[in-house]
Amino acid sequence: MKILVINSGSSSIKYRVFSMPAEDSLLKGVLENIGERGSGVPDHFSGLRKILAEITGVDAVGHRVVHGGERFREPVVVDNGVIARIKKCCAIAPLHNPANLSGITACKKLLPGVKQTAVFDTAFHQSMPDHVYMYGLPYEYYSRFGVRKYGFHGTSHEFVAAEAAAKLGRKLSSLKIITCHLGNGCSIAAIDRGRSVDTSMGFTPLEGLLMGTRCGDIDPALVTYIMRKKRMDTRQIEELLNKRSGLKGVSGISNDMRDLDKASAAGNKRSALAVRMFCYRVKKYIGAYTAVLGGCDALVFTGGIGENKANVRKEICRGAFDALLRKPAVLVIPTNEELMIARQTYRLVKRG
């Protein structure tokens, strides 16, 4: 079965083709700058038409969808009802879900009759209990507006947890695993016997760790304080917290850990501070999740920073498990969200 995996962003389409169940990667690529002047690709429909000119015999299409709200706990075959529910989630994921939907609607027109699936970043974390995902706000904000922790990077966390179990030669259902997805966006998940029981990102991807350009956890009262001091509106404060903070904001140099390592080695104190803050936040969450799980069998690093920055991994792990009688295995596992989407699509379509 030939499966096309689509990750449709606001101005890009990443795609990959797999032969399943062999899991052979046949083709991959990316279209960027969609809709921008001079790009030659005015919209997602035109982009997908260009991609499909290279590909023949597609049996199914798997789409990454960022937000599935509470409705979607697992991947689903796309129909009109699913499309309508994804649209409802656009209110809480306005930067991502509309772009994801554009890929789905384009494929519906270009590949009539071909089954499509939606694989949600939030689905894996729907196993969190209510005392974990609820915020300390009046209950009506949850019941009326869906305000709660959702978590993201679920496909990546699920993939590397399963890979960790395979590497250790043990059943996933017997393990307590902490997975660290560290890139420009970062999140950690506590996984108890294959189920996510907590994760660092929240209602949006802003909560949790210090990231490339996102601030992560801060005192919420800072938001209104800064708005008053700087006379900012809501758009400006959102841009500050999401695009001008994190590693970039603290260092004043870059959101790229490679640049910060070079600057730190050259004596730049703010770059060194940003790196220390990053490592400390990760270590703090690892400690909290070790307590939540009642131990830790494996600590997994993935993502651009997690996979490639040995110095960061070393600093995070320094002293983190000294008090434990049984130390966890520390693993570096490259994530493969596209393969995970292909696997889930294959299972859904084969089931009929």
DOMAR-29949 format. One line per field, with one value per residue (C-alpha): residue number from 1; residue in three letters; x, y, z. Coordinates in steps of 0.05 Angstrom, whole numbers, plus 5000, padded with zeros to 4 digits. Example, Ala and Ser with C-alpha at 12.3 -4.5 7.8 and 13.67 -1.06 7.14 Angstrom:
# residues 2
resi	c(1|2)
resn	c(ala|ser)
east	c(5246|5273)
north	c(4910|4979)
up	c(5156|5143)
***
This chain:
# residues 352
resi	c(1|2|3|4|5|6|7|8|9|10|11|12|13|14|15|16|17|18|19|20|21|22|23|24|25|26|27|28|29|30|31|32|33|34|35|36|37|38|39|40|41|42|43|44|45|46|47|48|49|50|51|52|53|54|55|56|57|58|59|60|61|62|63|64|65|66|67|68|69|70|71|72|73|74|75|76|77|78|79|80|81|82|83|84|85|86|87|88|89|90|91|92|93|94|95|96|97|98|99|100|101|102|103|104|105|106|107|108|109|110|111|112|113|114|115|116|117|118|119|120|121|122|123|124|125|126|127|128|129|130|131|132|133|134|135|136|137|138|139|140|141|142|143|144|145|146|147|148|149|150|151|152|153|154|155|156|157|158|159|160|161|162|163|164|165|166|167|168|169|170|171|172|173|174|175|176|177|178|179|180|181|182|183|184|185|186|187|188|189|190|191|192|193|194|195|196|197|198|199|200|201|202|203|204|205|206|207|208|209|210|211|212|213|214|215|216|217|218|219|220|221|222|223|224|225|226|227|228|229|230|231|232|233|234|235|236|237|238|239|240|241|242|243|244|245|246|247|248|249|250|251|252|253|254|255|256|257|258|259|260|261|262|263|264|265|266|267|268|269|270|271|272|273|274|275|276|277|278|279|280|281|282|283|284|285|286|287|288|289|290|291|292|293|294|295|296|297|298|299|300|301|302|303|304|305|306|307|308|309|310|311|312|313|314|315|316|317|318|319|320|321|322|323|324|325|326|327|328|329|330|331|332|333|334|335|336|337|338|339|340|341|342|343|344|345|346|347|348|349|350|351|352)
resn	c(met|lys|ile|leu|val|ile|asn|ser|gly|ser|ser|ser|ile|lys|tyr|arg|val|phe|ser|met|pro|ala|glu|asp|ser|leu|leu|lys|gly|val|leu|glu|asn|ile|gly|glu|arg|gly|ser|gly|val|pro|asp|his|phe|ser|gly|leu|arg|lys|ile|leu|ala|glu|ile|thr|gly|val|asp|ala|val|gly|his|arg|val|val|his|gly|gly|glu|arg|phe|arg|glu|pro|val|val|val|asp|asn|gly|val|ile|ala|arg|ile|lys|lys|cys|cys|ala|ile|ala|pro|leu|his|asn|pro|ala|asn|leu|ser|gly|ile|thr|ala|cys|lys|lys|leu|leu|pro|gly|val|lys|gln|thr|ala|val|phe|asp|thr|ala|phe|his|gln|ser|met|pro|asp|his|val|tyr|met|tyr|gly|leu|pro|tyr|glu|tyr|tyr|ser|arg|phe|gly|val|arg|lys|tyr|gly|phe|his|gly|thr|ser|his|glu|phe|val|ala|ala|glu|ala|ala|ala|lys|leu|gly|arg|lys|leu|ser|ser|leu|lys|ile|ile|thr|cys|his|leu|gly|asn|gly|cys|ser|ile|ala|ala|ile|asp|arg|gly|arg|ser|val|asp|thr|ser|met|gly|phe|thr|pro|leu|glu|gly|leu|leu|met|gly|thr|arg|cys|gly|asp|ile|asp|pro|ala|leu|val|thr|tyr|ile|met|arg|lys|lys|arg|met|asp|thr|arg|gln|ile|glu|glu|leu|leu|asn|lys|arg|ser|gly|leu|lys|gly|val|ser|gly|ile|ser|asn|asp|met|arg|asp|leu|asp|lys|ala|ser|ala|ala|gly|asn|lys|arg|ser|ala|leu|ala|val|arg|met|phe|cys|tyr|arg|val|lys|lys|tyr|ile|gly|ala|tyr|thr|ala|val|leu|gly|gly|cys|asp|ala|leu|val|phe|thr|gly|gly|ile|gly|glu|asn|lys|ala|asn|val|arg|lys|glu|ile|cys|arg|gly|ala|phe|asp|ala|leu|leu|arg|lys|pro|ala|val|leu|val|ile|pro|thr|asn|glu|glu|leu|met|ile|ala|arg|gln|thr|tyr|arg|leu|val|lys|arg|gly)
east	c(5000|5027|5013|5025|5038|5022|5042|5009|5032|5011|5061|5091|5074|5121|5106|5132|5111|5117|5106|5069|5074|5147|5157|5202|5208|5197|5198|5200|5202|5177|5144|5157|5135|5065|5024|5083|5104|5147|5139|5101|5054|4994|4957|4957|4913|4965|5020|4988|4973|5047|5066|5017|5045|5107|5067|5023|4981|4968|4924|4914|4934|4953|4950|4982|4930|4955|4893|4837|4809|4775|4737|4795|4832|4861|4871|4808|4787|4767|4694|4651|4637|4711|4725|4670|4700|4770|4742|4714|4784|4809|4788|4841|4893|4885|4955|4955|4887|4865|4930|4921|4849|4873|4914|4854|4806|4856|4868|4794|4788|4852|4846|4771|4754|4822|4816|4846|4863|4876|4929|4926|4985|4939|4909|4964|4956|4881|4896|4916|4869|4826|4865|4926|4894|4849|4872|4856|4805|4729|4701|4657|4719|4730|4657|4641|4706|4748|4803|4848|4917|4918|4992|5027|5082|5040|5058|5132|5126|5086|5136|5200|5168|5152|5222|5252|5215|5240|5312|5307|5275|5216|5141|5119|5063|5115|5155|5156|5186|5201|5208|5241|5225|5276|5279|5257|5193|5202|5159|5167|5118|5110|5089|5064|5059|5046|4997|5013|4997|5026|5061|5093|5056|4986|4926|4975|5047|5071|5068|5126|5199|5242|5242|5274|5230|5176|5182|5151|5127|5122|5081|5015|5011|5073|5029|4985|5044|5085|5024|5015|5089|5100|5029|5020|4957|4940|4972|5037|5041|5027|5083|5131|5117|5117|5168|5215|5227|5261|5333|5330|5302|5350|5413|5396|5432|5395|5343|5393|5430|5490|5498|5492|5545|5593|5578|5584|5651|5673|5653|5583|5550|5479|5485|5514|5456|5404|5435|5437|5364|5344|5378|5353|5280|5286|5318|5264|5209|5246|5249|5175|5156|5200|5159|5093|5112|5142|5208|5236|5259|5281|5296|5291|5319|5293|5286|5340|5372|5356|5388|5448|5472|5510|5533|5460|5441|5501|5482|5409|5428|5482|5459|5387|5384|5437|5385|5354|5376|5359|5381|5342|5369|5385|5370|5376|5323|5310|5236|5198|5128|5117|5128|5082|5028|5039|5033|4969|4940|4957|4923|4860|4853|4868|4815|4766)
north	c(5000|5068|5121|5195|5232|5307|5360|5423|5487|5559|5571|5502|5430|5374|5307|5236|5172|5103|5033|4997|4952|4947|5019|5036|5111|5122|5198|5260|5335|5403|5462|5529|5601|5582|5643|5690|5736|5702|5632|5604|5567|5612|5565|5496|5466|5486|5460|5392|5388|5399|5346|5295|5305|5267|5212|5159|5104|5134|5087|5131|5198|5211|5283|5313|5355|5396|5402|5352|5379|5328|5295|5258|5208|5169|5175|5175|5166|5234|5247|5309|5303|5299|5360|5399|5381|5400|5467|5477|5468|5525|5573|5544|5530|5588|5583|5509|5476|5520|5502|5428|5431|5463|5400|5355|5394|5398|5323|5311|5347|5321|5248|5233|5166|5158|5149|5203|5199|5253|5240|5290|5319|5323|5253|5216|5261|5250|5195|5248|5247|5307|5328|5336|5371|5420|5490|5526|5571|5574|5508|5543|5563|5489|5469|5528|5545|5481|5514|5457|5426|5390|5378|5372|5333|5271|5233|5243|5223|5161|5140|5147|5113|5051|5053|5057|4995|4958|4979|4956|4890|4901|4911|4983|4963|4948|5013|5082|5129|5203|5229|5296|5327|5383|5427|5497|5475|5432|5387|5330|5273|5225|5158|5104|5036|5066|5120|5194|5217|5287|5333|5401|5439|5461|5495|5522|5502|5562|5529|5488|5490|5547|5540|5572|5634|5616|5635|5572|5576|5646|5680|5695|5763|5783|5786|5843|5877|5879|5900|5960|5978|5973|5993|5930|5902|5827|5816|5848|5809|5743|5759|5776|5710|5665|5696|5742|5703|5637|5624|5682|5731|5714|5710|5767|5727|5667|5613|5561|5522|5514|5589|5595|5542|5580|5646|5615|5586|5656|5683|5711|5709|5717|5658|5616|5638|5618|5548|5539|5561|5513|5453|5471|5474|5406|5376|5404|5373|5306|5307|5323|5269|5217|5232|5228|5161|5134|5120|5121|5062|5103|5176|5189|5249|5267|5328|5372|5391|5325|5283|5326|5364|5317|5374|5393|5322|5315|5379|5358|5290|5315|5296|5285|5212|5211|5197|5138|5067|5045|5092|5097|5080|5144|5137|5181|5163|5202|5217|5198|5228|5216|5141|5140|5174|5123|5065|5092|5107|5037|5005|5047|5035|4961|4955|4985)
up	c(5000|4980|5033|5025|5090|5090|5140|5115|5149|5140|5084|5071|5055|5078|5047|5047|5012|5045|5019|5074|5112|5092|5116|5057|5045|4971|4966|5009|5000|5021|4987|5021|5015|4992|4976|4980|4924|4871|4900|4840|4887|4902|4950|4981|4926|4874|4919|4927|4853|4840|4891|4863|4793|4820|4854|4823|4854|4922|4963|5025|5053|5126|5151|5212|5249|5307|5350|5360|5424|5470|5414|5382|5426|5367|5291|5249|5177|5150|5133|5133|5207|5223|5179|5217|5284|5262|5241|5311|5339|5296|5351|5398|5344|5295|5267|5253|5243|5184|5148|5165|5138|5073|5059|5073|5029|4972|4974|4975|4908|4877|4900|4899|4930|4964|5039|5083|5157|5209|5262|5318|5358|5419|5415|5453|5513|5519|5569|5621|5682|5697|5759|5712|5653|5691|5708|5774|5741|5749|5723|5671|5632|5619|5609|5563|5528|5532|5573|5596|5584|5517|5503|5436|5400|5417|5355|5369|5443|5425|5371|5412|5473|5431|5401|5470|5492|5431|5444|5516|5495|5541|5533|5532|5579|5633|5629|5661|5608|5605|5534|5519|5451|5447|5386|5370|5404|5466|5509|5558|5571|5629|5599|5646|5612|5544|5566|5572|5644|5640|5590|5595|5540|5558|5527|5475|5459|5500|5568|5597|5578|5554|5478|5417|5418|5469|5542|5572|5644|5673|5728|5692|5726|5686|5623|5648|5682|5618|5577|5623|5626|5551|5531|5490|5461|5460|5392|5415|5479|5442|5394|5452|5489|5427|5379|5418|5482|5500|5480|5430|5480|5537|5494|5448|5394|5367|5380|5352|5405|5359|5355|5431|5442|5398|5432|5501|5484|5462|5530|5517|5586|5562|5515|5571|5616|5563|5557|5632|5638|5583|5616|5685|5663|5629|5691|5736|5694|5693|5769|5774|5725|5760|5823|5784|5754|5819|5784|5714|5671|5611|5595|5520|5482|5413|5367|5338|5405|5440|5385|5368|5429|5474|5519|5532|5548|5595|5633|5639|5667|5714|5784|5761|5785|5839|5893|5856|5874|5803|5748|5683|5615|5577|5503|5442|5391|5327|5321|5258|5261|5187|5196|5256|5215|5159|5208|5238|5170|5145|5206|5198|5123|5129|5183|5134)
***
